[in-house]
Amino acid sequence: MEGVLIILLVLVVVGAILYVHHRLTYGKAEDKTPEAEEKPAPAAAAAEPAPAQEGHGQFCCGLHAVCDKDLPPMPGEKVEYYDDEELDRFAGRNPEEYTDDEIEEFRDVLLTLLPEDITGWHRSLQLRGIVMPPIIKDELLMIISENRHA
């Protein structure tokens, strides 16, 4: 009977030590609300660029592989062509109005690019005022994502 009491006492002491260690290491459970976990620390928030909101500036937040904002050209920034001069006829056109054949033209260019040229091609289209079809943009983002994990 004494052996059982000794084992029980050891378990209680070890449990109390682990409990105190956990509280000191991770803080109180009340402080770890989901809202508190999602908010960045003030120092981290200052280091991150503020996201560009629609209608609140034209600059990209820099948190994405491909910026969705139409950025003005930087001083000295030149349009680079990727053997896609034929796409210039789509400048200023609504991407929802592209025909299936026109979408295939974008896809053909995208699939012939080297992986390291894809983001530059997207920027080139932005500078030229060409908005790519949504399905091609989805494919572009998927290719970029695959290249990052490869």
C-alpha positions, 0 to 999 in steps of 0.5 A: 500500500505504501508503494501505491501512495509513493507512486501517486505522490510522485505523479502529483509532484511531476504533474505540478512541476509540468503545470508550472513549467507550461504556465511559465513557458506559454503564459496563461490560457486566458491570454491566448484567445484566437484574436490575440494569436492572429494579431502580429506583435507591434514590432512585427507589424511595423516591419511588414508593409501595409497592404494596399487597399482598393482605392487607398493607393496604387502601391503593391503590398509586396506580400504576393508572388504576382501583384494584382495592382496596376502599378505605375511604371517605375522611373527607368522601367522598360517594357520587356517582351517575351516573344509576345508582341502579338498580345499588344492588341489586347491592351485596354480590353476587358478580360471577360471578353476574350474568345477561347482562341485568344485565351489559348494565345495567352496560354501558349505564351505562358507555357513556353516561358522559362519558370524564372521569366513568368513574373517578369512576363506578368509585369510586362503585360501590366506595363503594356495595359494588357489584362490576362484572362482570369483562367490564365492568371490562375494557371500562372499563379499555380505554376509560380506556386509549384516552382516555389515548392520544387 
